[in-house]
Structures are given as structure tokens and as C-alpha cells.
Amino acid sequence: REQIARELSKDLKVIAKMGQQIFDSYRLNRKNRKDTKQSAGTGDKDEESTVSAFDSPSAFYLTFDPNDDDAFAPSPLRKSNFDLLYNLITLDAIVQLVEDGVVLGEDEAQNKVCSAFLEQYYKDRLNSHFIGSQWYGKADDFIEGLMLSSPLMITRNDEDSGEKEQQDEDSEATRAQTLEIEPLRIAEQILLKRDSLALDWMTIMEDVPSDHTDIRKAQLDRLTGKTNADSVKIVLDEWQ
């Protein structure tokens, strides 16, 4: 238990930095795609269908060398544990955003439609990405699909805007009557939330060894013949 907690603590420290890595990779890949299209003249449809938003940092981490860890031999399910942790913390970040609402700005109507979009996007992919046995990297696939989704423009309802006044014909007034759903910015909110959760979870994992102090003391007392039956019973009762 302690060994797994140490490994998860290290993993969470890495995950807390992956949000920035993903966006840096996204910007670089987008720039490279633009440069490639400009040099080639026209884009190839087959090439466009295999576009990746970013180079998955979790995939790189899953290829680690077990011999790199000098302190402890890795637990038998090291890679699977990391991928499970990565999926769970991504899922928790999504669920918290769905429950608390996405906040992209001061426009409450836009925040509301973006929250509804994320909720539906999440529900449509829950079984294919987070439930049951999955291939490695499904959490990154979810984020990537969101980042590659096109922005949506929807008409603002009069009730949402609270403005049932005169409707001008100029472009500024027309723009004020539409709401934009920005999947890329929603993905950014998920990554920021996940980075924050990773630091919170890391603190919990770091406390696991100290949680075992009383159990270790009880074990040592039994080994040295200084068994106090009452204290052992109390410790075991606390862990049941």
C-alpha cells in the first residue's frame, strides 16, 4: 500500500504539469500543420483525418524504464495503475466542471450553454472512454476530441439575454444575439481543474506512510515481545 502510494504521489506530481505540456504541444502541432499546408499548397484529406491535437504526455510516461527508479522496484501493475489514476483524475475534473459549471467569461448565458455542451459531450463518451476495461490513453483521447471540435454558434434566447429591446441591423447587434461554444477553451478548463486536483491528491498520497505509524508500532511490539493486546486491538479496530 505504501509503495503504491509513493508511486501515485510521483505520478500525480507529473500529472499536475501535463496540462501545460498538452497546450504547448497543441500550439506547436497547430503551427507545424499550418506550415505544412502552406508549403504543400493544399492539404491532403487522408492527412487531415489523422490529425492529432497534441503529443500525448501520458503515452510517453507509460513507456518509462523500470530501472530508472533507484529507490524501489516498481509494483507489478505500475503502468496500469498510472493509466487508471490518469483516467480517474481526468474524469473527476470533468464531473466537477459539469456540476459546478464551465466559466469562460462574464456572460452567464455563454457559460450556461458551454456547461450544457460539456455535459452532453461527456455523457456521449462515458462508456467508450471511462467505463470498464479501456485501452491506454483514453483520457487523452477525450481531451483531444474536445480540442479538435469546431466552435459552435447558437442563437441567444431573449429570456437568456434579458434584452427584449430594439434589434439593430448592424453587425455588432447581430453578434450580441449569438453565443459561441468554444470546445478548446472548455478543454483548457478541464486541464486546469485536473492540475489543481493532482496537487490535492498528491498531498493525500504523501500522508499514507504516516497513517501506518500505529500499525508499524503494534507490529514491532509483537515482534519484540512487548505485545499490548489492548493497543493492538485498538489499532486494528481503527482500520476495520
C-alpha positions in Angstrom: 0.0 0.0 0.0 2.8 2.4 0.9 4.7 1.6 -2.2 1.7 2.2 -4.5 1.0 5.4 -2.6 4.6 6.6 -3.2 4.3 5.8 -6.9 0.9 7.5 -7.2 2.4 10.6 -5.4 5.1 10.8 -8.0 2.6 10.2 -10.8 0.4 13.0 -9.5 3.3 15.4 -9.4 3.9 14.7 -13.1 0.2 14.9 -14.0 0.0 18.3 -12.4 2.3 19.6 -15.1 0.8 17.8 -18.0 -1.9 20.4 -18.7 0.7 22.9 -19.7 2.6 20.3 -21.7 -0.5 19.4 -23.6 -1.3 23.0 -24.6 2.4 23.7 -25.6 2.3 20.6 -27.8 -1.1 21.6 -29.2 0.2 25.1 -30.2 3.4 23.5 -31.8 1.4 20.9 -33.7 -1.0 23.6 -35.0 1.9 25.7 -36.1 3.5 22.8 -37.9 0.2 21.9 -39.6 -0.1 25.4 -40.9 3.5 25.5 -42.1 3.0 22.1 -43.9 -0.2 23.3 -45.6 1.4 26.5 -46.8 4.4 24.6 -48.2 2.3 21.9 -49.8 -0.3 24.3 -51.2 -3.4 22.1 -50.5 -4.0 19.7 -47.6 -4.4 16.0 -48.1 -7.7 14.7 -46.9 -6.1 11.4 -45.6 -3.6 13.5 -43.7 -6.3 15.7 -42.2 -8.3 12.7 -41.0 -5.3 11.5 -38.9 -4.6 14.9 -37.3 -3.5 14.7 -33.6 -4.1 17.7 -31.4 -1.1 17.1 -29.2 1.6 14.5 -28.4 0.2 12.6 -25.5 2.4 13.1 -22.4 0.7 10.1 -20.7 1.8 7.8 -23.5 5.4 8.9 -23.1 5.2 8.3 -19.3 3.8 4.8 -19.9 7.0 3.8 -21.7 9.2 4.5 -18.6 12.2 2.3 -17.8 11.5 0.4 -14.6 15.2 0.5 -13.9 15.1 4.3 -13.6 13.6 4.1 -10.1 16.6 3.7 -7.8 14.6 3.6 -4.5 12.1 0.9 -5.1 11.3 -1.8 -7.7 8.1 -0.8 -9.5 4.9 -2.6 -8.4 3.7 -5.3 -10.9 0.9 -3.1 -12.3 2.8 0.1 -12.4 1.7 1.2 -15.9 -1.9 0.1 -15.4 -2.0 2.0 -12.1 -0.8 5.2 -13.8 -3.3 4.9 -16.6 -6.1 4.2 -14.1 -5.1 7.2 -12.0 -4.8 9.4 -15.1 -8.3 8.4 -16.2 -9.9 8.8 -12.8 -8.5 12.3 -12.2 -9.5 13.4 -15.6 -13.0 12.0 -15.0 -13.2 13.8 -11.7 -12.1 17.1 -13.3 -14.8 16.7 -15.9 -17.5 15.8 -13.4 -16.7 18.7 -11.2 -16.9 21.1 -14.1 -20.2 19.6 -15.2 -21.6 20.0 -11.6 -20.1 23.5 -10.9 -20.5 24.8 -14.4 -17.9 26.0 -17.0 -16.9 29.6 -16.6 -15.3 31.1 -19.7 -16.2 34.7 -19.0 -18.7 37.1 -17.5 -21.5 36.2 -19.9 -23.7 33.8 -17.9 -25.7 32.7 -20.9 -22.4 31.6 -22.7 -21.2 29.8 -19.6 -24.6 28.0 -19.3 -24.5 26.7 -22.9 -20.9 25.7 -22.6 -21.7 23.7 -19.5 -24.6 22.0 -21.3 -22.3 21.2 -24.2 -19.7 19.6 -21.9 -22.3 17.6 -20.1 -23.7 16.1 -23.3 -20.2 15.6 -24.7 -19.2 13.7 -21.5 -22.4 11.6 -21.4 -21.9 10.6 -25.1 -18.4 9.3 -24.4 -18.6 8.0 -20.8 -18.9 4.3 -21.8 -16.4 4.4 -24.6 -13.7 6.3 -22.6 -14.1 5.8 -18.9 -16.3 2.7 -18.0 -14.9 -0.8 -17.9 -11.7 -2.1 -19.4 -10.1 0.5 -21.8 -7.0 0.9 -23.9 -4.3 3.1 -22.5 -4.6 6.8 -23.1 -8.4 7.1 -23.3 -8.4 10.2 -21.1 -6.1 11.9 -23.6 -8.4 10.8 -26.4 -11.3 12.6 -24.7 -9.3 15.8 -24.3 -8.0 15.6 -27.9 -11.5 15.1 -29.4 -12.7 18.2 -27.5 -9.7 20.3 -28.6 -10.3 19.3 -32.3 -14.0 20.0 -32.2 -15.2 23.1 -34.1 -16.7 26.1 -32.3 -20.4 26.3 -32.4 -22.6 29.4 -32.8 -26.1 29.3 -31.4 -28.8 31.9 -31.2 -29.2 33.6 -27.9 -32.7 33.3 -26.5 -34.4 36.5 -25.4 -35.0 35.1 -22.0 -31.4 34.2 -21.5 -30.2 37.7 -22.7 -32.8 39.6 -20.8 -32.9 42.0 -23.7 -36.3 42.3 -25.5 -35.4 45.7 -26.8 -34.9 47.0 -30.3 -32.8 44.7 -32.5 -30.5 46.7 -34.7 -29.3 45.5 -38.1 -25.7 46.3 -37.7 -23.1 43.5 -37.2 -22.4 44.3 -33.5 -26.0 43.8 -32.5 -26.2 40.6 -34.5 -23.1 39.3 -32.8 -24.7 40.1 -29.4 -27.6 37.8 -30.3 -25.4 34.8 -30.7 -23.5 32.6 -28.2 -20.2 30.8 -29.0 -19.4 27.4 -27.6 -15.6 27.0 -27.6 -14.6 23.4 -27.1 -10.9 24.4 -27.0 -11.4 26.7 -24.0 -13.6 24.0 -22.3 -10.7 21.6 -22.7 -8.4 24.2 -21.1 -10.8 24.4 -18.1 -10.6 20.6 -17.7 -6.8 20.6 -17.7 -6.6 23.4 -15.2 -9.1 21.7 -12.9 -7.1 18.4 -13.3 -3.8 20.1 -12.5 -5.3 21.5 -9.3 -6.8 18.1 -8.3 -3.5 16.4 -8.9 -1.8 18.6 -6.2 -4.6 17.8 -3.8 -4.5 14.1 -4.4 -0.7 14.2 -4.1 -0.9 15.6 -0.6 -3.3 12.7 0.4 -0.9 10.1 -1.1 2.1 11.6 0.7 0.2 11.2 4.1 -0.3 7.4 3.6 3.0 6.3 5.2 2.3 8.3 8.3 -1.1 6.7 8.5 0.7 3.4 9.1 2.7 4.5 12.1 0.5 3.0 14.7 0.3 -0.3 12.8 4.1 -0.5 12.5 4.4 0.2 16.2 2.0 -2.6 17.0 3.9 -5.0 14.7 7.2 -4.0 16.3 5.8 -4.6 19.8 4.6 -8.1 18.8 8.0 -9.0 17.3 9.9 -7.8 20.3 7.6 -9.5 22.7 6.2 -6.3 24.1 2.7 -7.0 23.0 0.0 -4.9 24.4 -3.2 -6.7 23.4 -5.4 -3.7 24.1 -3.3 -1.4 21.9 -3.2 -3.9 19.1 -6.9 -4.3 19.2 -7.5 -0.6 19.2 -5.2 -0.1 16.1 -6.9 -2.9 14.2 -10.4 -1.7 15.1 -9.5 1.7 13.7 -8.5 0.2 10.3 -11.6 -2.0 10.0 
